[in-house]
Amino acid sequence: MMNCFIFRSALIMAFGMLCLSRVQAQWVCALKNVVESGHNVEWLLQYQGEVVNTRKVTAEIRMRIPGRYQDVYRKSVELDIGSNKSFQVPLNLRVDSYDYDVEVYDPLTGESQILKPEEPFLVNSPSGIRSSDIFLSIYPRAEQGFLSPILSPNLPPGVDTIYYYLAIKSDRSFSATSEAFFYENVNKNDNSRGDILVYASLQGSRKQLVLEKGERTVLSGKFPTSALKEGAYFVEITIGLRQDNPIQETAYFTIGSDLQKWIYDNLDNAIRMMKYILPEASLDELLDSPTAEARQIEFKRAWEDLYQKDTQEEMTQYYARILEADKLFSQDGGWQSDRGKTFMLYGIPSKIEEIQLKGEPCIRWLYPKWSLVFLFVKRNQTYQLVE
């Protein structure tokens, strides 16, 4: 088996980079500023996957001041996974910036999963006018939207509308203007400056607000997403105040391909397709997992062990190549044929030559970068590797 560096290089050469989250975890979490009574932050957790065995799991959050190692806050909770897969834990934190991680212990596997966001979390400064973070949700009612927001960077497959919610609370009555805009992140190339980000506005709305003293007001709206192509998007809400600085909040999400859904809908086949990067004994072990839920967990862990932080990217490109091999070499047997295997391991050849060898039609694939040559001879309407 070739080394991971060659495999990764071949993948990038063939398909390029996809805009997807870095690791698709079984658990996702986030901290959100809120304007509820008694707490100013909510710790949100969601379990993404089928629940076969109802059970209790333990989750612990650990928070630090950026640049320091000592925890300044810790909290542990027990969660019942069953019909409920979304959880909210109220926190009351002082205004500051925090690095944090969450450790979830699941008795199903007997192991822990560590969730560590890349960006620090900033607790909003208390003032006369406070706003929550933006909650994105697939639910059209605010109550459900705040209870079950979208925490994963990837929008769930099949969603045709996304709703946004933001709560405001003030210690005085006043009028204000709110603006909500929906943008697409567009990567454009400038020959003099390289890649630059351009934000394309897809939809916008403006509203007049009348805020009553001490009352909680919710801003809400929706954007259609069914026709959106793959890429990154964000929602930006600005509340203009006459005497104060404007309040501005932003929430991001991405739309990926249907490939991830296909992988998990065909998990057993997806595991068998890992034959080029895992030994047969490891594949058998994955397929022998006692439940579908455990098999999904072990499948994700296998990819994380192989590629660490680039798991999602490598997984997506690997299965995209599987499907491409099936299409290109269908007459030979698809991805499991000799040409399919070579394509999977080394990518698109730099040069293809059609030749005759002892009167038989042959194809020669050349990879000058690695000084590799593969010769396929046509027999019984299929091409077979001979050297």
C-alpha positions, 0 to 999 in steps of 0.5 A: 500500500502506498503512503498517505502523502502520495494518496492525499496528493493524488486526491487533491490533483484529481478533484481539488478542495471541497468546502466542507466542515473539517470533521463530522462528529457524532456530537456537535456543540456550541455556546450561545449568548442569550437574554434569558432571566437567570443566565446569559449563556446556553451550552448546546449539544446535539447528537447526530446519528440514529439512537438504537440504545437509549442510555445516559452519557456524561458531558463536561465543559472546560473553559479557559482564558485564551493563552492560559492553561488553567481552567476557570470554569468547569461543569459536568452534566448527565444527558439521556439520549433517546427520543431527545437528541438536543440539549440545553444547559444554562450557564452564567458567565462573566464577560470575557473571551474563552477557549473551551472544549467539551468531553462526552463519555458514551458507555456504548463505546466506553470511550470519550469524544473531545469537541474543541471549537477553533474560535474563542467564545466571547460573552456579550458585554452587559449593557442597557440593550442586549441581544442574543446570538443568531439561532439558525434552525429548520423550525418555523416557530421561534420557541422550537428554533431556540430549543433546536438550532443548527449547530453543525456547520453543514446544513442538513440534507433536504432542507428547503428553508432556513429560519433565523431568530435573535432575541433583544432585551432593553432596560428602556423603551425605544424605536430602532431599525433592523436589517437582515441580509443573507450572503453567499461567500464567493471565492474569486481569483485576482491575478495580482492578489490571489484568492479573495472573498467576495460576499454576494447578497442573495436576499435582504429585509428591513424592519422598524422595531418598537422595543418595550422596557424589560420585554424580550423581543424576537427578530425572525425571518427565513431564507430559501435554501433548496436551490442553493449550490454547494458553498458557504453562506452567512446571515447578518443582522444589524440593529440600528440605534439612534444614540448607541452603536449598532448591534451586529450579529452573524451566523455561518453555515455551508451546503455540501453535496449529497455525497455525505448522505449517500455514504451513511445511507450505504454504510456497509458498502462504504466500509467495504469500499475502504479496502484500498486504505484499510487491511481486510481484518479492520474492515471485518471488524467494522462490519461486525460492530454489534449495532448500526449505531456502533458501526457508524461511530467506529466508521467515523473513528477509522477515518479520524485515525487515518487523517486526523483533522482532514477527515471530512475532506479526505473521506469526501474526496475518496468516495467521490473518486469511487463513484468516478471510477465506477462511471469511468470503468464500468465496462471493466467492473468499476472501482474494483477493476484493475484500472479502477484500483490504479485510479483510486490509488494514484489518480488521473494519469499524466499521460495515456498511450494506446499501443499494440503488444503482440497483436493485442490492444493495450493502454499504458498509464504514465505517472512521471511524478512518481516514475510509475508506468502501468500497462493494461491489456484488453482481454474479453472486452475488459482491460487487465493489468499486466505490469 
